[in-house]
Amino acid sequence: MWLSLNYDLLKNWKAVILTSAVVVSIYQVLVYFHPENLGWTESEYFSWSNLFRFVFIDQMLIECITVAIIFFLIRKYAQFRSLNQIKLQPREILLYELKFLPVLLLAFFVFAPFTLTVRFLYHTLPDPDWSEYFDEYFYSTQLYIVYLFPSLLFGYGILNVNLIIQYNQQLNETKSTLIKEKNRKKKERLWATDDFGEVFLDVERIRWIVREDRKTFAITGSEKYRLKENISQLEEKLDAELFLRINRSTIVNLEWVLNYSFWENDKYILRMKDKSQTEFVMSRERLNKIKERLLNLSEKET
C-alpha cells in the first residue's frame, strides 16, 4: 500500500508550539530529574517565578523559532527530494526517515543564528556584551552537541506524527469511498410513477430532475416520471459525482451536460444534450462546482 504525503502540518503554528512544548518538556525532565541534578530545587537561585520564566520563555517560546525553522527545512528538503509518496512497509518507512537525517544534522547551522541571538538578547538586554555573544552563543561544537538531540526529536517527532495523520486520513477517505460506492450501487433505482402506475426507474436513464408545481419529475428523454422524494432528498441520495444540483429546483446528470455560457447578473446558462438543448439558469458558484465535477468525470474516462 502506498501513502501519498503532504507536509501541510508543518506549516501550522499550533504544531510548532505543541512540538516545542513536548520536546522541551521531555528534555527538561531528562536533565533535571537526572540523579546528579535532583538538588536543583534547593539552589539559592531557585524560585517558581524563575522556573516559569526559564521553561516557558527561555525554553519553549524561544525554541519555537528553532522548531519553525526545522519544519521549514524539512518541507523544502521534501520538496527538493520529491518525498511525496511512501510504501507502507517497515523497511521503506525506515529508509524514508533516514533520508531526512542530513537535513536534521545540518539544521543547527541554519537556526542557531536566529534562536541563539534571540536568547542572548533576552538574557543581556538592555546592555548586551557582544564579546559574550561570540564566546557563548555563537557556533561551537558544544552548542551543536547540546542541540543535536532536541533537533532529532523535533524533526523525527513531526515526521512520524505527520505519517500517522496522513495514514488515518487516507484510510478514512478509502472507507468513505467504499461506503459511497456501496450506497451508490444500492440506489441505482428509484421508485417512480408514470401514466400506468409505479415503476422502478434506473438512475442511469435520468437526464435531469426538476421541481414543478410542488411535484418532482425525472426526465429520461421523451418520458417523464414523477418521483416520491423532493429535490433535497434526491440530492442526498444520488451519486454526487454524477448528479449535481444547479439551482433550487433542478438536478442534472453531468453526462448529459452539453455546454454553458454567461447570461447576465453573474448568472449562467447550462445546456443539455437533448434534441431541443434544454436550458437551465445557474449561479457562478454552481458553475464552479460543475467544472470541478466534469473534470473528475473526464479523468475517470481516460
Sequence and secondary structure as in RCSB ss.txt:
>XXXX:A:sequence
MWLSLNYDLLKNWKAVILTSAVVVSIYQVLVYFHPENLGWTESEYFSWSNLFRFVFIDQMLIECITVAIIFFLIR
KYAQFRSLNQIKLQPREILLYELKFLPVLLLAFFVFAPFTLTVRFLYHTLPDPDWSEYFDEYFYSTQLYIVYLFP
SLLFGYGILNVNLIIQYNQQLNETKSTLIKEKNRKKKERLWATDDFGEVFLDVERIRWIVREDRKTFAITGSEKY
RLKENISQLEEKLDAELFLRINRSTIVNLEWVLNYSFWENDKYILRMKDKSQTEFVMSRERLNKIKERLLNLSEK
ET
>XXXX:A:secstr
 EEE   GGGG HHHHHHHHHHHHHHHHHHHHTSGGGTTGGGSTT  HHHHHHIIIIIIIIHHHHHHHHHHHHHH
HHHHHHT  EEESSHHHHHHHHHTTHHHHHHTHHHHHHHHHHHHHHHHHTTS  HHHIIIIISS HHHHHHHHHH
HHHHHHHHHHHHHHHHHHHHHHHHHHHHHHHHHHHHTSEEEEEETTEEEEEEGGG  EEEEETTEEEEE SS EE
EESS HHHHHHHS TTTEEEEETTEEEEGGGEEEEEE STTEEEEEESSTT  EEEEEHHHHHHHHHHHHHHHHH
H 
